[in-house]
């Protein structure tokens, strides 16, 4: 990617994030929040909700980010604090 055109760079990062989120959506994840280069996702569904209620957290919230080279990374997110 060219550093000379930041608009093109952001668009490529957004496209890489879009593709990743579509794939994770097929695995049962949903987007909690999102920008052009970052997102927070969590697993959805009845079984995940029931297991969380009995103390087993299978939702596995993740922070997804895309760097300036278009590389997508995922890392565990902090638990939701209410």
Buried (B, 14 or more C-beta within 10 A) or exposed (E): BEEEEEEEBBEBBBEBBBEBBEEBEEEEBEBBEBEEBEBBBBBEEEEBEEBEEEEEEEBEBBBBBBEEEEEBEBEEBEEEEE
